[in-house]
Amino acid sequence: MVETGLSWVRIGEFAWSRLEPSPGQLDFEWLDRAIDVLARAGLKVVLGTPTATPPRWMLDKHPDMLPIDAEGRPRRFGSRRHYCFSHTGYREECRRIVTLLADRYGRDPRVAAWQIDNEYGCHDTTLSYSAAALAGFRDWLAQRYQSPQALNRAWGNVFWSMEYTEFDEIDLPNLTVTEANPAHVMAFRRFASDEVVAFNRVQTDVLHARTDAPLIHNYMGQITEFDHFDVGQDLEIASWDSYPMGFLLDRTPATEDHKLTFARSGDPDFQAFHHDLYRSVGKGRWWIMEQQPGPVNWAPWNPAPMPGMARLWAWEAFAHGAETVCYFRWRQAPFAQEQMHAGLLRPDSVAAPALAEAAQVAQEIETLGAVGTAKAQAAIIFDYPSAWAWEAQPQGADFDYFALVFDAYRALRRAGLSIDIVPQGADLTGYAIVLAPGTFKFSASTLKALAGTDAQILAGPRANARDEDFALPNPLPPNLPGLDTVVSRLESLPPGLDIALADGGVFRSWFEHLEGAAEVRARTANGDPAIVAAGSMAYLAGWPDAAAWDGIVTDMAKRAGLSMAALPDGLRIRDTDTHRFVFNYAPHEVTWDGETYQPAEVRWSELPQS
C-alpha cells in the first residue's frame, strides 16, 4: 500500500461478529494488531463502526429489530443492513459497541478518522413499516401537530372520512386499498429521515465525547430517501462511494444508447453531480471512501473500465475538491457476496490493472500539489423533501425529481460551467446563475436568499407547488416575489406526447399552463408561455429535453455575462483555484478548442492568477 502511494486504510466497518462473537465476549486483539501493522507502515486508519452488520446473536436478543418492507414482510438475516432505524433496543446496542470502541481507540492517534455505519439507505432500508417505526411515527406526529384535530385539518382528512380522534389510530401509509393521503406519506417520509439522523446521532454523540478525529459517513449515489444535509450536521466530513460504471448501468437516468456509449467509463456527469452534492453536505470537506477500481458484482452487467479510467475518476474527484480518494477494495475477496468485486489486487495478490493507475495518481499529486476548489459560476438548489413529495404524488408515471435536477446539471456541464449544489437556505451571493428545478416548497430562508442574489434565477417546473403539509396553496403556485404568474392548469405527458418549443427542443413529461402579466421569454410552438420572467427571476413551465436545456442555459449565461464552452459529447471541464482540468469520458478521441483528447485522458493547465 505504501509503495503504491496510498495513505488511508479503512477497516472494521463490518466486523461486529469478530469484535463480539457472542454477547459480552469481546475480542479486540486482532484489531489492535491490524492498527499497529498499518500505523508502523505510516498509514492512517479510518475505523468503521460495525453497526451496518449486526451479528446473528443480535436477532435472538432483539427478534423485532428487523426492518419490515412495504408489503409487511421482514427483511431477514443473511446479508447486511438488517435493522430498523427506529428500534430503540438496537440503537442502545449500537451505543454500547461504539462506546467500547471509542473508549479503546478514541484517543489513539493512529486512528485518524472514524466512519459511522455504512451506506445509510442502501438496499431500500430507510423506510421500515415495523412496530417500532409505527410507535415512533405516532410519537413524532403528536409532537409535530399536538392534537389529532390539528393533524386532521393539516392533512385534509375530511376527504374520504379519514379523520382520526387519537394519534394511536394512525397507521403507517402502506397496504391501503388505494393510494394513501399524500400528506400522510409526506409526514412518514419526514419521520423516516429524522430517524436516520437520530440513529446517526447516537454514535456521533459517543464519539465526539471521546475523540477529536473527524467523523465521516459514506453516502451513496442517487439515494434520496433521507436528508443527507441533516445527517451531515453531526459529521465533520461527507464521503461517498463512487461506482461510475455500476451506477451507469444500474440507476443513472439515461437512454440505452448513452449507457452503451459510456459503458466502460461511466456517465460524464453522474460522478461530478455527487462530488458537488457531497462537498455541500460536508460543508466543504468531502472524500471518496470507495472508488471503483474495476468490474463490480452488483450491477445488471459489470464490464471492465477502459485503461486510464481509474486515474480519470480519481482526478475528477480531486478537481471537485476531494481531500482523499480511497479505493474499494485493496484485495478482491475470494468468498461471499462480493467475490466478483474487483480490487487493486486480484484474489491471489497479483496486481490488478487499477493498481498502476492509483500509483500514477499518487505520484502526480506529489508533483502537482493541492489544487483546491473554487466557487462555481452556477448553483443548483437540491432538496431531499422535494424528492419525497414527487414520489408521494408524481402525477405522471415518469416524473422523477432527481432526474429533473440531473438534467439541469447536465446542461450546465455541457456548457463548460462549474457548479455548486446547495441546500435550501444557502447563501446565493456571488453566483451568476441559480437553478431551482422542482423544489416542492421554498423555505422563507430560500426566498430571502433568492431575493438577495444578483444571479439569473430559474425556478420550476413544479416549484413552490405545495405547503408543508402537501396542500395546494392560495395564492396558487409559483407565488414568487415580483413574478406575476400563476399555474392555472398542469398536465403530465406520456412518452411521445411532447410539446415543441418555438426556439427548438421540446417539453416532455410535464407542462404547466401559465397566466399573468409576467414577461414571456420563451414560448411553445403553439404560442403558450414556456418561460416567464420579472427582472432576474424566471419561471420554467415544463421539463425541457437536452436541446431545450442547452438553449435555456445559453440564454441565462448571456444575460449573466458568462462565457461558455459548448463541449463535445463526453468531454467535461472543471476549474479549481489554480487549474483547469479536462476529462474525456468518450470511448474515442475528441477534438475541442483546437486540441485532441484521447479516450480516458485527463489534462490540466494552470489558470492565470489575479
Secondary structure, 3 states (H helix, E strand, C coil): CCCCCCCEEEECCCCHHHHCCECCECCCHHHHHHHHHHHHCCCEEEEECCCCCCCHHHHHHCCCCCCECCCCCECCCCCCCCCCCCCHHHHHHHHHHHHHHHHHHCCCCCEEEEECCCCCCCCCCCCCCCHHHHHHHHHHHHHHHCCHHHHHHHHCCCHHHCCCCCHHHCCCCCCCCCCCCHHHHHHHHHHHHHHHHHHHHHHHHHHHCCCCCCEEEEECCCCCCCCHHHHHCCCCEEEEEECHHHHHHHCCCCCHHHHHHCCCCCCCCHHHHHHHHHHHHCCCCEEEEEECCCCCCCCCCCCCCCCCHHHHHHHHHHHCCCCCEEECCCECCCCCCCCCCCCCECCCCCECHHHHHHHHHHHHHHHHCCCCCCCCCEEEECCHHHHHHHHHCCCCCCCCHHHHHHHHHHHHHHCCCCEEEECCCCCCCCCCEEEECCCCCCCHHHHHHHHCCCCEEEECCCCCCCCCCCCCCCCCCECCCCCCCEEEEEEECCCCCCEEECCCCEEEEEEEEEECCCEEEEEECCCCEEEEEECCEEEECEEECHHHHHHHHHHHHHHHCCCCCCCCCCEEEEECCCEEEEEECCCCCEEECCEEECCCCEEEEECCCC
